[in-house]
Structures are given as structure tokens and as C-alpha cells.
């Protein structure tokens, strides 16, 4: 039995980047004769407070403990056949920790999401570079035996850095049994346009609020926001639900049309399209920015609409709000495409093949 260590930033079953990517495959790997260990940099106690205001002394103390524990863990990497590193070894500090991890590990699979390679600090300050150097990602890419990226374009960037190492794209993993199609809503008087995300992606939602303002002057609708922050508007009909893992599916099932706005900049070349995949899985159409990896997921006019400007946002949303038959048809198309190309059953074979190849 081969031993595998997953070196992760966050506690298990907490962060979407892990929870909806490789964590669902732990059991499948175990069923195929892999022994799995998991080491999270962030402790559960730190996770509970890290994104909340206050508790600064406690945050610093817990972070230092996490750094110390991760440092000791690095000297145990040699006993594993494969070390799977997600994002980073250490979130801050010199790249010596990444170099040490590469030296101590037999083989490394490096998993990079979003476009962290674009986080090249323009600061000249030594302190700034010390704590946020993007070089740590390049070191891991150069030393990994295999690279998993969140988009095809990011995989190509990684190949250019590694020169000879294989790199491929694996999109987020959604269980088709958990993310099942929603039933027809009995009360459909007011169509619900929905968006799901966290405070870190709130800025993307704010991008299209002016378009929704203009749309509200033409037709009535409800805007549902599922996240971990509060949001209000002087005249839009908005409901905010605090995201809950237990209620996640029932929350998503309240949406008739999903939103996925993004800016057209280098950062989004690493955005996998998770929100749209969630919409597809529950069988609803989406309206998304026509930038980045989403163009590899949605066929414009088939499972949803891809738009480039404010006029298109307004026109396509208006069209879907007014046409129940079109919404249902696109929703069915989206679910079928999700099952055939993006489901957990598809992804788990990709992960297993990579681990088998390396061991």
C-alpha cells in the first residue's frame, strides 16, 4: 500500500478550494490501496477566527504555533511515497520552507488554483517580499513530478516554468448525488437571480450591481446572495443568506438564474468556474462573463449565456426572466453536460490515474 500525504492550507471540510476539489476523492483513493494522511497548516481554532475582526493577539499566537508544527512536519515527508501540496507549504516567510519540502519529499504533486503566479508584488520593500514572495509557487512548480492546475491556461503557464514536467487541468469536484437538480418552484411569481461566494469575491458581485439596477427598471426580480457577509441596496429586492454547508443545496435551489461576473484581467485566467459548475449541477441556467475558463465550460446559448458588456448582461437576464421554457431547457442542458464532463465520477478517475502513474 502506497502512502500519500496531503499538505493543505486549511482544515478538512472547511475551505471550498479543498472541499470541492480533492477532498471528495480521499475515500476513492483509499479504496484503491492508497494510505492517506492529511496535514493542514491552519488549525481549526485559527480557522474559526482568522477571517473575523479582532482577536489579533490570539491570531498571532495560533499562527506561530501552526508555523512551528508545519516546520516539524517537513522532516517527516520522506516516509511518504507521494506528497500532494495544495497552494503552498507556508503562507508567509522565506521560500526555504518550500525548498526544504522539495528536498525532503520523494515525489510531489503540486496543485495550484486561481492565478497565484500573477501575485507578483510590486513592492520594493524587503519585508513585503519576505512575507508574500510569489517565488514559492515557482519553486513548487519546478520541483513537482506532476502539476494540477485549476484551468487549462494556468496549466500551460506551469508547463513553461517547469519545462518538462506534466501539468493538467482538473476542475472542482461536485457530487452529482449531493448537488441534485432542484424541483420546479410552486411559487414562481418573482424570478430569483442568484450569486454565491465569499467576502473575497464580493467585489465581482459589486461589478454588476449597476447592471442589475438598470434591469430592475425594466422588470421585477429578486436577487439572492449566498455568502459569509452582509449586503444591502437602497432599492434592489435583495435577500442575503449566510452560507451553511448543511443548507447549501436548499439555498442554491432557491435560484432560478445563476450569476458569475468576472473582470477581464490576468488574475481570472486561474478561476476555475466553480460557481457556474454549481449552477449546472442543480440544473439551472447561468449568465457569466465571457472571460477565462468559463468559455471552456459553457456553450453560449446552450447551458447559459456568456456576456461581455452591460448591455448584454441586461438583455440576457431579461430574456431568461421572461422565458420560463428557455430557463428549463438551458437548465436541463446544463445538468446533462455537468454529469457527462464535470461530475465527481469523472474527476476521481483523473486523480487515481495520476497517483498510479507516480507510484
C-alpha positions in Angstrom: 0.0 0.0 0.0 1.4 3.4 -1.0 1.5 6.2 1.5 0.2 9.7 0.4 0.3 12.9 2.4 -2.0 15.8 1.6 -0.3 19.0 2.7 -3.1 21.6 2.8 -3.6 25.2 4.0 -7.0 24.7 5.7 -8.7 22.2 8.0 -10.6 19.4 6.3 -14.1 20.1 5.0 -13.8 23.9 5.5 -12.5 25.8 2.5 -14.2 25.4 -0.9 -10.8 25.1 -2.7 -10.2 21.8 -0.8 -13.7 20.7 0.0 -14.9 20.8 -3.6 -11.6 19.7 -5.3 -9.5 16.9 -4.0 -11.1 16.1 -0.5 -14.0 14.2 -2.1 -11.5 11.7 -3.5 -9.9 10.6 -0.3 -12.2 7.5 0.1 -11.8 6.5 -3.6 -8.0 6.6 -3.2 -8.2 4.5 0.0 -10.4 2.0 -1.8 -7.7 1.7 -4.4 -4.9 0.8 -2.0 -3.6 4.3 -1.0 -3.0 5.1 2.6 -4.0 8.8 3.1 -2.7 11.2 5.7 -3.7 14.9 5.9 -1.7 17.8 7.4 -3.5 21.2 7.5 -1.4 24.3 8.1 -4.2 26.1 9.8 -5.7 24.7 12.9 -9.4 24.5 13.5 -9.1 27.1 16.3 -7.3 29.5 13.9 -9.8 28.9 11.1 -12.7 29.9 13.4 -11.3 33.4 14.0 -8.9 34.2 11.1 -11.4 36.0 8.9 -13.2 37.8 11.7 -12.3 41.2 13.2 -10.4 41.3 16.5 -8.6 38.6 18.4 -5.3 39.8 17.0 -3.0 38.5 19.7 -4.8 35.1 19.6 -4.4 35.1 15.8 -0.7 35.8 16.0 -0.1 33.2 18.7 -2.1 30.5 16.9 -0.3 31.3 13.6 3.1 30.9 15.2 2.0 27.5 16.6 0.9 26.5 13.1 4.2 27.6 11.6 6.1 25.6 14.3 4.0 22.5 13.8 4.3 22.6 10.0 8.1 23.0 10.3 8.4 19.8 12.3 6.1 18.1 9.7 8.5 18.8 6.9 11.1 16.4 8.4 8.5 13.6 8.2 7.8 14.0 4.4 10.4 11.4 3.4 8.3 8.5 4.7 5.6 9.1 2.1 5.6 7.8 -1.4 3.9 11.0 -2.7 3.3 14.4 -1.1 0.4 16.3 -2.5 0.9 20.1 -1.9 -2.0 22.4 -2.3 -1.2 26.1 -2.9 1.8 26.4 -0.6 3.9 24.9 2.2 3.9 28.1 4.3 1.7 31.1 3.6 4.4 33.6 4.6 8.1 33.8 5.1 11.1 32.9 3.0 10.9 30.2 0.4 13.3 28.0 2.4 10.3 26.0 3.6 9.2 25.2 0.1 12.8 24.2 -0.8 13.0 22.0 2.2 9.7 20.3 1.4 11.0 19.6 -2.1 14.3 18.2 -0.7 12.6 16.0 1.9 9.9 14.6 -0.4 10.3 11.6 -2.7 7.7 12.8 -5.2 5.5 15.9 -5.2 2.1 16.6 -6.8 1.6 20.3 -6.8 -2.0 21.7 -7.0 -2.3 25.4 -7.8 -5.6 27.3 -8.2 -6.5 30.8 -9.1 -3.6 32.6 -10.8 -1.2 32.9 -7.9 1.5 33.4 -10.4 0.0 36.9 -11.0 0.5 37.8 -7.4 3.9 39.3 -8.1 4.4 42.0 -5.6 5.4 45.4 -7.0 6.6 46.4 -3.6 10.4 47.2 -3.3 10.3 46.7 0.4 12.3 43.7 1.6 9.7 43.0 4.3 6.9 42.9 1.8 8.8 40.5 -0.5 9.8 38.3 2.5 6.2 37.8 3.6 4.5 37.5 0.2 7.0 36.2 -2.4 5.4 34.6 -5.4 8.6 32.7 -5.9 7.4 30.0 -3.5 4.9 28.8 -6.2 7.5 28.7 -8.9 9.8 26.6 -6.7 7.0 24.1 -6.2 6.1 24.0 -9.9 9.8 23.4 -10.8 10.2 20.6 -8.4 6.9 18.8 -8.6 6.7 15.5 -10.6 3.1 16.4 -11.6 1.2 19.7 -11.6 -2.6 20.1 -11.3 -4.0 23.5 -12.3 -7.5 25.0 -12.0 -7.6 26.0 -15.7 -6.0 24.9 -19.0 -4.3 28.3 -19.4 -2.8 28.1 -15.9 -1.6 24.6 -16.7 0.2 26.0 -19.8 1.9 28.7 -17.6 3.1 26.0 -15.2 4.5 23.9 -18.1 6.5 26.9 -19.3 8.0 27.2 -15.8 8.7 23.5 -15.2 9.8 23.0 -18.9 9.5 19.2 -18.8 7.0 18.3 -16.0 3.5 17.2 -16.9 0.6 19.6 -16.0 -3.1 19.2 -16.5 -6.3 20.9 -15.5 -8.8 19.3 -13.1 -11.9 21.4 -12.3 -13.7 21.4 -9.0 -15.4 18.2 -7.9 -19.1 18.2 -7.2 -21.0 15.1 -6.1 -23.9 14.7 -8.5 -26.0 13.0 -5.8 -25.5 15.8 -3.4 -25.8 18.6 -6.0 -29.0 17.2 -7.5 -31.5 19.1 -9.8 -33.9 21.3 -8.0 -37.7 20.8 -8.3 -39.9 23.3 -10.0 -40.8 26.1 -7.6 -44.5 26.2 -6.9 -44.4 30.0 -6.2 -42.8 31.4 -9.3 -44.2 34.9 -9.3 -40.9 36.5 -8.8 -37.8 35.1 -10.6 -34.8 34.8 -8.4 -31.4 35.7 -9.8 -28.7 34.3 -7.5 -25.0 34.6 -6.7 -22.9 32.6 -4.3 -19.4 33.4 -3.0 -17.3 34.8 -0.1 -16.2 38.2 1.1 -13.1 37.8 -1.1 -15.1 37.6 -4.3 -17.7 40.2 -3.2 -16.0 42.7 -5.5 -17.1 40.7 -8.5 -20.7 40.8 -7.4 -20.4 44.6 -6.9 -19.3 44.9 -10.6 -22.7 44.0 -11.9 -24.9 45.8 -9.3 -25.2 48.9 -11.7 -26.5 46.5 -14.5 -29.0 45.0 -12.1 -30.1 48.5 -11.2 -30.9 49.2 -14.8 -32.5 45.8 -15.2 -34.8 46.5 -12.2 -36.2 49.5 -14.1 -37.4 47.1 -16.8 -38.6 44.1 -14.9 -39.1 42.9 -11.3 -36.9 40.2 -9.9 -35.3 39.1 -6.6 -31.5 39.0 -6.0 -30.4 36.2 -3.7 -26.9 36.4 -2.3 -25.4 33.3 -0.6 -22.2 34.2 1.2 -20.5 35.0 4.5 -21.1 38.7 4.6 -23.9 41.2 4.7 -25.1 43.2 1.7 -27.8 45.8 1.1 -29.0 48.2 -1.5 -31.4 51.1 -1.4 -33.9 49.8 -3.9 -33.0 46.3 -5.2 -35.0 43.4 -3.8 -32.2 41.6 -2.1 -32.1 38.6 0.3 -28.8 37.5 1.9 -28.4 34.0 3.2 -25.3 33.2 5.3 -23.7 30.1 3.7 -24.1 26.9 5.5 -22.7 23.5 4.5 -25.8 21.8 5.9 -28.2 24.2 4.0 -26.0 24.7 0.9 -28.2 22.7 -1.5 -31.5 24.0 -0.3 -30.1 27.6 -0.5 -28.9 27.0 -4.1 -32.3 25.5 -5.1 -33.9 28.9 -4.5 -32.1 30.3 -7.5 -33.7 30.4 -11.0 -30.8 32.0 -12.8 -27.1 31.9 -11.6 -24.7 34.8 -11.9 -20.9 34.6 -12.5 -19.4 38.0 -13.2 -15.6 38.4 -13.6 -13.3 41.2 -14.8 -11.2 40.7 -17.9 -7.7 40.7 -16.3 -4.8 38.2 -15.9 -6.0 37.1 -12.4 -9.1 35.4 -13.7 -7.1 33.1 -16.0 -6.8 30.8 -13.0 -10.5 31.0 -11.9 -12.0 27.5 -12.4 -15.6 28.4 -12.8 -16.9 26.7 -9.6 -20.0 28.9 -9.3 -21.2 28.0 -12.8 -20.5 24.3 -12.1 -22.7 24.5 -9.1 -25.5 26.1 -11.1 -25.1 23.4 -13.8 -25.2 20.6 -11.2 -28.5 21.7 -9.8 -30.0 22.2 -13.3 -30.3 26.0 -13.7 -29.0 28.3 -16.4 -26.4 30.9 -15.8 -25.2 34.3 -17.1 -21.4 34.6 -16.9 -18.7 36.9 -18.1 -17.2 35.7 -21.3 -13.7 35.7 -19.9 -11.3 32.9 -18.7 -12.1 29.3 -18.2 -15.9 29.7 -18.3 -15.7 29.6 -22.1 -14.4 26.0 -21.8 -17.4 25.1 -19.6 -20.5 26.9 -21.0 -21.6 26.8 -24.7 -23.1 30.2 -25.2 -26.9 29.9 -25.6 -27.0 26.2 -24.8 -26.4 25.8 -21.0 -26.4 29.6 -20.3 -25.2 32.9 -21.7 -21.7 34.4 -21.9 -21.7 38.2 -22.0 -19.1 40.9 -22.4 -20.7 44.2 -21.5 -23.5 45.8 -19.5 -26.0 45.8 -22.4 -25.6 42.0 -22.8 -25.9 41.4 -19.1 -29.2 43.3 -19.1 -30.5 41.8 -22.3 -29.7 38.1 -21.5 -31.0 38.3 -17.9 -34.2 40.0 -19.2 -34.6 37.2 -21.7 -34.3 34.4 -19.2 -36.5 36.1 -16.6 -39.3 36.4 -19.3 -38.9 33.0 -20.8 -39.7 30.0 -18.4 -39.4 27.5 -21.2 -35.9 28.7 -22.1 -34.8 28.6 -18.5 -36.0 25.0 -18.2 -34.3 23.9 -21.4 -31.0 25.5 -20.6 -31.1 24.1 -17.1 -31.6 20.5 -18.4 -28.7 21.0 -20.9 -26.5 22.3 -18.1 -27.3 19.3 -15.8 -26.6 16.8 -18.6 -23.3 18.4 -19.5 -22.2 18.5 -15.9 -22.9 14.8 -15.5 -21.0 13.8 -18.7 -18.0 16.0 -18.3 -17.6 17.5 -14.8 -19.0 15.1 -12.1 -17.1 13.5 -9.3 -17.1 10.2 -11.1 -15.2 11.8 -14.0 -12.7 13.6 -11.7 -11.9 10.7 -9.4 -10.5 8.6 -12.2 -8.2 11.5 -13.2 -6.8 11.7 -9.7 -6.4 8.0 -9.4 -4.5 7.8 -12.8 -2.1 10.5 -11.6 -1.3 8.7 -8.3 -0.9 5.4 -10.0 1.4 6.8 -12.6 3.7 8.3 -9.9 3.7 5.2 -7.7 
